[in-house]
Amino acid sequence: MNNLDLRVFIGILATFVTLLFAIFIFTVKSENKLSNRLFGVFLLLSSIEMSGFFIHDFIPTSLSMIMLKNNNYYLLTPVFYFYVCSVCYSNFKLEKKHLWHLLPFIIGNVAMMPRFYFGDDQVLEEVSKDTIHTWEVIFMHLSMHLQSVFYYVMSLVVLKRAKNIFYENHSGNRIQAYKWLYQIVVFWIVIFSVALVKNILKYSDVEEKIFSWSQVILIFLVLLITCWYILKALNNPELFKGVDSQTKLTKDLLNETEEKGENDEIIEKLRLFMDTEKPYLNPFLSIRNLAQQMKISSRELSIAINHDLKQHFFDFVNEYRIKNAMQLLTDKNQPKLTVLEILYEVGFNSKSSFNTAFKKYTNLTPTQYRKKEYNS
């Protein structure tokens, strides 16, 4: 099988899988309707983009239709950015102000109108002789790549802020969602980088064979990430819940607070409350819940933990859970307690998050720690 046949085969397979997954996303019942719809639209746009690798080999396509299909990419990265926002923030909604994100798509199509969309046969024949060196196509490639860099950077910024909000205000195992989403963004940045190299090769004097292989690698990576995403989504249907975008980070709270001294009284009261009431046993404990139980403001509590103790709320709560787990693991009165039973009892609801937190605190797995303590 030569690289042309391979490109067509993988292109058809990737497009089919992507369309199939898009249909599944649109039809599956979920609480995250907006996220599903946005990702479904992203998959549909991706499948249209991937069809360009093989559609011309089967269906005669006019130059104007090819350019219209290529301009579809202007919508791809904004939709992906909105998807990231909708996953990170539980209160994210599409509003009229978001319409300005359509501007590159509109400008790109307007640029194509005079010669590619509405040009007569003579004009179309002229531009088809050396399409990639026309100013319209050069402008399209440059603007698309700049747009992609902008939206991928913005996606990482949104993700970092949402992750920090989670660490400072929540103690559950949903932090895995942000790690997974970060991986997805990085994967798409890698694919964008490969596409960039492919387009640079298009304008260089390399052999056609090398350019064809760059297309094969690109379409294979898209197929790979789509399949990986499907497996993740099916195995973790409730992974994403999102945080409130209106929640302020501790550094913002500090800027609004006149007194910036340490909250010794609050910290003392907090430690006593954690030891006696054990609120950390609630796997869904948030800083707002804890503040309500202690009858103090969540603002003061957030500053006391995240700033004065120099520890994220997430790590602060998990430290108490791990210390409790360490006691249960070595409790000779309850030697038959399994690791799974212990992790649920101390406030974790995921084995992977428990093992990660335990190893971070002790440099040992729960099983290793139990064996070490029993043998000492």
N, C-alpha and C positions, 0 to 999 in steps of 0.2 A: 504493500500500500504506500503510494507516494504522499508527500506532505499536503498536496491539494486534496486528495481523497480523505486524508486524515482531518484536515480542516473542515471539510464539508460534513463528515461523519460526526465529529465532536460538536460542531456548530448546531446540527440538527438535534443531537441528544441534549445539549445544554438548553436549547430553546424549549424543547418539549418538557424537560424536567422543570424548568423555571415557570412555564405556563401552567403546568399541572399544580405546582406548589402555590401559584397565585390564586388559582381557582379554589384550592383548599383553604387558603387564608381568608378569602372573601366569604366563604360559606360556613366556616367553623364558628360555633357560638363561643363568645369570649367576652369578658368584662372590658377588655382593652380594645374596644371597637375602632377607635380612631387610629391606634397604632397598627392594628391589623389592616385597615383600609389603606393607610399610607404605605405600609410595606408591600401590600398587594399591588398598589399602583407602581411602586418602585420595581417590583418583579416584572410587571407588564412592560414597563419602559425598557427594562434590561433585555427582555426577550425580543423586543423590536430592534434594539441595538445589536443583539447577537445574530439576528436574522440576516444582517448585512454580510455576514461571513459566507453565506451559501445561497441566499435567495436569487442572486443574479445568475447562478448556474442553472436555475430551473425556470425562472420566469423573466421574460424580457421587461426591463424596468427603465423608464425614462429618466433622464438626467435630473429633471425637476423633482421627481419622486425620490430619487436617491438623496438629494439635498434636503428634502423635507424630512426624510427618515433620519439623516445625520443631525439635523437641528433638534431632534427629539432629545439629544443628550443634554441640551440646555435645561431640561426639566428634571433630569435624573438626579443630579447632586442636590438641588434644593429639596426635592421630595425625600431624599435620604436624610438630609439635615432635619427636616420636620419630623421624620420618623424617630430620630435620636432624641429630639426634644420631647416627643410624646411619650417615649419610654421612660426617660429620666424624670419627667415632671407629671405627676398625676393630674394636675389642673391645667395642662396645656390644651389650648383650643386654637383652631384655625380662625383667623379674623381678617377683616378687610385690609388691615395694615400689612398683611403678609402678601398681598397682591403685587407689591413692588418686586418680589422675587421672580415674577414673570418677565421682567424688563429685558434680561439678556436673551430670552427666547424670542421676544417680540423684535428686538433689534436685529438678532441673527436672521430672522425671516425677512424683515424689511430689506436687509442688505442683499438678499438673494432675489428679491422681486424683479428688478429691472432686467437682468439678463437670464437668470436661471428659471424663474417662475413664469414670467410674462414675455420673455424674449422670443422673437420670431425664429423660424427655422435656420436662417443664416447666422443669427447671433448664437443660437444653441450649438450649431456646428462649429463655430469659431471657438467657443469656450470648452467644448468637449475635446479639442485637440490636445490641450494641456491643462486639464481641469485643476490639478493640485497646485498649479502656480498662478491661478487667478487670484486677484486681491480678495475676493469674497471668501474663497476657501482658506487662504492663509489667515484672514481675519477670524474665520470660524474656528480654526485650530488654536490660534493664540488665545482667543477669548474663552474658549471652552476649558483650556488648561488652566488659565488664571482663575476662572470661576471654580473649578474643581479644587484647587489649592485653598481658595477662600472658604469653601463650605466644609472641607475636611478639617481645616484648622478650627473653624467655628464649632464643628461637632466635637472635637477634642476638648475645647474650652467649656462647652455645655456639660460634657461628661465629667470633667474634672470638678466643676462647681457642684453638680448634683451628688457626686461621690463624697465630696467634703461635707455637704449638708447631711448626707446619710450618716457618715462617721460621727458627726457632732451631735446628732439628734436621735439615732436609732441603735438598737442592739441586736436586731434579728439577723438571720442568715441571708437576707436579700442582697447583701453586698456582692454576692456571686453574680448577680445580674449586671452590675456595672463592669465587672471584670470581663464578662462575656461580651458585653456591648463594646468595650474597648478593643477586644480582639477583632470584632467584626469591622470596626472602623479601620484598624491597622491593616486588616486583610484587603479592604477596598483601596487603601492607600497604596499597597503593594501592587494591586491590579492596575491602578491608575498609573503607577510608575512604569509598569510594563507597557501599557498603552502609549505612554509618552515616548518610550524608547522606540516602539513600533512606528509611531508617526515621524520621529526623527529619521529613522531608516527610510521611510517613504520619500523624504526629501533629499536623501543622500544617494551616492552612486553605488550602493551595495548590490550584490547579486539578488535577483528576484527570489532565489531559493532561501536566502537568509531572512528576507522580509516575510516570506510565507511561513517560515518556522516561528517567527515572532508572533504571527497571528494564531498559530496552533497553540503556542504556550499561553497566550492571553485567553483564548476561549476555554482551554483546559482549566485554567485557574478559576475562571468564572463558574464552570461546572463544579469544580471542587468545593468552592465556598458555598454554593447553593445547596449541595448535598449535605455539607457539614451543618449548615444552618437548619436544614430540615430535621436532621437527627437531634440537634439541640432542642429545637422547638417542640418536637414530639415527646422527648424525654422530660422536658421541663415546662409544661404548659402554663404553670402559674409562677414562672420565674420573675416576671416583671410586674411591679406594683407602682413604682415611681414615688418621688417625694414632692412635697409642695414647693413650687418655685418661689413662693413668697417668703419662705423661711430664710431668715438672715443668718449669715455665717458669724462666728464669734468675733472676727476682726471688725465686722460692720457694727456689731453690738457695742464693742469697745469704743469705736469712734463716736457713738451716740451717748456714751456714758461719761459723765464728768469725773466721777470718782473711779480711779483705776487701781486702787490698792487691792491687796489680796483679801478675799472674803473668808477670813479665818473662822468666824462663827458658823457660816454656812457649811464650810468644809467639815468642821467638827460635827455639826448636826447631821450632815450627809453620811459620814462614816458610821456614826452611831445608828442611823436609820438603816443603812445597808446591812449592818451586822445583826440587828435585832429583828427587823421586819422582813429581810431577805426579798426585796422586790425584784431582784435579778432572776428569780425563779420563773417569772413571766417571760416567755420567749419573745413576746412582742413589745417589751418594755421600751418606751421612748422617753426622751427628756421631758416632754410635756406631761406624760403620765406620772413620772417620778415627782415632778414639781407639784402636781396636784395632790399627790399623796402626802408630800412634806409640807403642803400649804405655804409654798413660797413661789415667787415668779420664775417662770422658765428662763427668762433673760438672766437673772442672777445666777441660777443654777448652771446655765450654759457657760457663763463666764468663769464660774468657780471651777468647773471640771475641765473644760476645753482650754482655758487660758491659765488659771492659777495652778492647777495640778499638772499642766502641760501634758495632758493625756486626752485623747478623743473619748467621747462618751462611750462609743462602741468598745474600745479597748478597756475602759474603766469598768464597765459592767462585766465584760468577759473575764476580767481578772478575778472577780469575785466568784464567777461560775467555775473557773478552773480550780481555784483554791478549794471550793466545795467538792469538786470532782476528785481532787487529790486525796481529800479526807475519806471519801467513799471508796476509792480504789484500794486504800490500805486499811479499811475498817475490817478487822478480823471478826467482828460480830456479824458482818454481812458479806462473807467471802464469795457467795454465789451470785452476787450482783454482777450482771454482764455490763460491758462497756456501753452497750446500746441503752440499757435501762438507766445507767448513771447519767448519760448525756441528756436524756429527756428529763430526768429528775432535777438537774441543776439549771435547766432553762434553755438548753440548746434544742433545736428541732431538726438538725441535719448532722449526719455523721461526719461528712467532709468538713463542715465548718468547725465542728468540735475538735477534730483531729488537727486541723490547721492552727486553731487557737491554742490548743494544748501544747503542741510542738513549739509554737512561738514563745510560750511562757516557760517551758521546761526543757526544751531541746530534745525531748523524748516523745514517743507515741504513748498513748494511755496504757497500752499493753506492756511496753518496755518499762514504763514507770512502775507499774504494779509488780512486775517481776523483780525489778531492782530493789524496791522497798521490802518485798517479802524475803529476799535473799540477804538483805543487810542485817 
